[in-house]
Amino acid sequence: MLTDRLHARRAQALAGPGEKATEAQRRRGKLTVRERLDLLFDDGTYTEVETMRRHRATGFGLEAKKPYTDGVVTGWGTVHGRTVFVYAHDFRIFGGALGEAHAEKIHKIMDMAVQAGAPLVSLNDGAGARIQEGVSALAGYGGIFERNTKASGVIPQISVMLGPCAGGAAYSPALTDFVFMVRDTSQMFITGPDVVRAVTGEEISHNGLGGADVHAEVSGVAHFAYDDEQSCLEEVRYLLSLLPANNRERPPAVAATDPAERRCEALLDLVPLDGNRPYDMRKVIEEIVDDGEHMEVHEGWATSVICTLARIDGRTVGLIGNQPLSLAGVLDIHSSEKAARFVQLCDAFNIPIVTLVDVPGFLPGVDQEHGGIIRHGAKLLYAYCNATVPRISVVLRKAYGGAYIVMDSRSIGTDLSLAWPANEIAVMGAEGAANVIFRRRIAASRNPEVTRERLVKEYKSELMHPYYAAERGLVDDVIDPADTRLMLVRGLAMLRAKQQVLPSRKHGNPPV
């Protein structure tokens, strides 16, 4: 019967290339493509397209080897009940290498995701372009890059690195919103260790060159790194639960179990009054958000600033906070870039932004200036000024100079500016300010140290008291730290219907 032939072919396609190839995959410490799909999607919801697709290439022995799927599995299913599209490389077939038919399958599923207004997840485990197909494979990558770019800010795009990703293939993940990696089994690089050795003479392993920890802590290419595929894919599911399906929707809301009016008494002890004493901004965030749960982005890279997704009163928010435990919470080249892209992500997908400010300034130094701290700091400034989502800033302690302005101050458009009673909003710290303003008086005095100490106190009492900014309307209110969560809940509820229209333009020209 015709249906028997159909079921036989489908079974062959689903089975893949055989046990030998599957065992080789397992020896590499990796799951098969369909095991990964089972972990990603809700049970029984995955629907596949083009299961029986085969390549049409000839030469170099390809005409004798035409497996179903052509090394990539495409389709859709639900994650926490919401539609998500996927393409997933099957390393057992051609090493997951991309050829013409392989690329066309990916192009189709990317187009379907955009048209349906649903997130796209790519499970990457491929050896790059299929050399036997020549330039056709390269053109296939071009089609992917174009679609990544046009879908940017329209639907969430998540790249999950579960194996190698080398050469031009690495540019697609770099164009997406989030990159997940698995330690030991996934690597990304433009030129591999052999090429590096031949050109520079440097000896380095695959993981040393482009492993998960390298990209999560050094290059900043990866947003998340995990020890195994199971925990990685579970976190992908959690991230999807925090994001909207597309840029026309708001993130999904859930019933909050954490009382909106809960006082955060612990904050009084978490943040020292002495501005020179460090503390962990993560603990502040955990005290403010629902049930202490949040998903930090780029946790290991540019650690002087924290960017994280969480819920407040059951609704997704993006939180950005200076981290006093790392470089005293200064803004430098990498932290400015990290925070800027996070602001843009939140703005693209209608996620309100809460900024927790405790910043002593920008990191000084020749390396920073020559590396373009002006240009990179301007990225963060541009991102905040361009954002139209609800924005609330809270000054916990220090807020000095240009870094205060950049961290979503009232002057660049934050909707609600709050401050704790210990806030110090000023051009610079009192010691530095006194040395500049009173330099001659200090030098001419009989006891310079005593004079300096007196003038520092005078400067603080005149210009750095907690209510100076509030008296001039630059802070909307000075609040009890224990009321921070309640004030955020009320402020975000008030701003929920915010409407802001930017000037008509094709697009801006942000600093790069």
C-alpha positions, 0 to 999 in steps of 0.5 A, a space after each residue: 500500500 502507498 501508506 506503507 511505503 510512506 511510513 517506511 520512508 518516514 521511519 528511515 528518515 527519522 532513524 538517521 544514518 544508522 547505529 554506527 554514526 549514532 555511537 560515534 556521536 555519543 562517544 563525542 559526548 553529544 546527544 542526537 538531533 532528535 534527542 535534543 528536540 525532545 528536550 527543547 519542545 513540550 512533549 508531543 508538540 514537534 512538527 517537522 517539515 521537509 523530512 524527506 529532502 535530499 540534495 541534488 549535487 553530483 561529483 566527489 561521490 555525492 551522487 551515491 550518498 543522498 540521505 534524508 533530511 540532508 543533515 538538518 532537521 527543521 520544524 516547529 513545536 511549543 515551549 511552555 505552550 507557545 510556538 517556537 521554530 527550530 533548525 537543528 544540524 545532524 552531525 551524523 550526516 555529512 558532519 552537519 555541513 551545509 549544502 544547497 538543499 540544507 541551506 534552503 531548508 533553513 531559509 524556509 524555516 526562518 521565513 516561516 518563523 518571521 511570518 508566523 511571528 514566533 521565536 527561532 532556535 538554532 541547534 548548531 552542530 555542523 562542520 561548516 560549508 560542504 566543500 564538495 558543493 563549492 560556492 553554492 554552500 557559501 551562497 546558502 550561508 549568505 541567505 542565512 545571514 540576510 535573514 538573521 539581520 532582517 529578523 533582528 528585533 522582529 522575533 527572538 533568535 537564539 543560537 545553541 552551540 552543541 558542537 563545532 561552528 567554524 569559519 563563516 558559519 560562526 557569523 550567524 550566531 553572532 547576528 542572533 540575540 542570544 548564544 548558548 554554549 556547552 563546555 568541552 563539546 562546542 567551539 566557535 572560531 573563524 580560523 581553527 587551531 591548524 590555521 593559527 599554528 600555520 600563520 602565527 606559530 601559536 599552539 592552542 587547542 580547539 577549546 582554548 581557541 573557541 570553547 564555551 568559557 573563552 567566549 563566555 568570559 573573554 570574547 563576549 560572543 557567548 551569553 551563557 555556558 553550561 556543563 551539559 546539553 540537558 541543562 543548556 536546553 532547559 535554560 533555553 526553555 526558561 529564557 523563552 518563557 521570559 520573552 515575547 513571541 515577537 516585537 508586536 507583543 509584550 512578554 508573557 505575564 504570570 500570576 505572581 506568588 511574591 507579594 507586590 508590597 513586600 518590604 525589602 528590609 534586607 537591603 538596609 544591611 546589604 548595601 554599606 553606607 560607606 561608598 568605598 565598601 563593596 557589596 554584591 549587586 546580585 543580592 540586591 537584585 534577588 531581594 527586589 525581583 519575584 522569588 529571587 529568580 533572575 537569568 543573568 546575561 553575560 555573567 562571566 564577561 564584563 563583570 563590572 555591570 550586571 544585565 539580567 532578566 527577571 519578573 517583578 509582579 509577574 511581568 518580565 523586566 530587564 535589570 542593569 546594575 553596576 557591580 561594586 565587587 568588580 572594578 568598583 562598578 565602573 563602566 569600561 569598554 566591555 561593560 558599556 558595550 554589554 549594557 548597550 546591547 542589553 538595553 537594545 534587546 529589551 527595547 526591541 522586545 517591549 521589556 521594561 528596563 530597571 537600572 540600579 546605579 552605583 557607579 564611580 565613573 568610567 575606568 581611567 587609563 591609556 588602554 581604555 582611551 586608546 581602545 575607544 572608551 568614548 565610542 563604546 560609552 556612547 553606545 550605552 548612551 545612544 541605547 538608553 536615549 533611543 529606548 521607548 520602553 518604560 524605564 526606571 532608575 534607582 540610585 543606590 549610592 554613588 552616581 558620579 560624572 558622565 557615568 551618572 548621566 549614561 546610567 539612565 539619568 533623568 536628563 537622558 529620558 528615564 521615566 522615573 528616577 528614584 534614589 536612596 537616602 545615601 545617594 551621592 549624585 555629583 560631578 565627582 567624588 568629594 575628595 577629587 572635587 575639593 582638590 580641584 576647587 580648593 587647590 590653592 587654598 589647601 596649598 596656601 594653608 598652614 595645615 593642608 591636610 586639616 584644611 582639605 578635610 574641612 573643605 571636603 566636608 563643606 563640599 559634601 554638605 553643599 553639593 552632595 547631600 542626598 536631597 540636592 538632586 531631588 530639590 532640583 527635580 533630577 530625582 523624582 523621590 528619595 525612598 526608603 530602600 525597603 520600599 524599592 520593590 513596592 515603588 518599582 511595582 507601582 512605577 512599572 504598572 503606571 508606565 505599562 501603557 506608555 507610548 513614545 514615538 521617535 522622529 521619523 527616520 530610516 534608522 539611526 547611526 549609532 556609534 560602533 
